Amino acid sequence: MRPRKPPQSGSERERQPLAVLQRRLGYTFVEPQLLRQAVTHRSAGADNWERLEFLGDAVLGFVVSRLLFDLNPEVSEQQLTVMRANLVQKEALANVAADLGLSAFINLGTIETESGVAEHSAVRADALEAVLGAVACDGGIDAASSVVERLYGDRLTELADIAKKDPKSRLQEIVQARRLDLPSYTVVATTGEEHARVYHVECAAEGLSVRAAASGRSLREAEKRAAAAVLAILAPMPDGDD
């Protein structure tokens, strides 16, 4: 568990100089105005982070995909999809932003400052995406990649270790953590000649109201792919009691 600083109330909060944030990011802006805009909430003015957040969302998706692709050459497409979804979901972004101490740099309107809006997880997540968009605008995609790799650190390898598990085992762990019925696997069709049979299997996690289908050259392969498809759907959801 990473140490977290206790949140400050709106009245206690003092914005930190952006030079400190640049040191934490490991990136110095050529155009500091981009960073100022990236940490400005819409309540503080029209020159706010919303457009940079839009860009940062796309930048983050690409950079995380590329990092996972390069770091895990043996991992399947479906496993990579699950890993990426876990890294770019709002909860994960809010946690990375908390580790960065990003709330201390956010510029808010007076009312929002007093109410502690900067500590809201959705606000932290949005600000982080905007900061990454600003880095990409200022230094290009390679600069953004370096910052993402620095911020995510061991999360990239931790997630890889989880994703490399058999997807059927991983899915079973998730439903058991929630004390739900085990997933079921149903052969919905078989196609092809006997020597080249293809199995079409549906995996249903009824307790989570999720089901998905996949195909494979063997029954085991089809079941694993169907479980991986369910995991891809479930990726934005926390694991519950883990």
Beta strands, then each sheet from edge to edge (+ up, - down):
strand 1: 184-191
strand 2: 198-205
strand 3: 210-216
sheet 1: 1+ 2- 3+
end
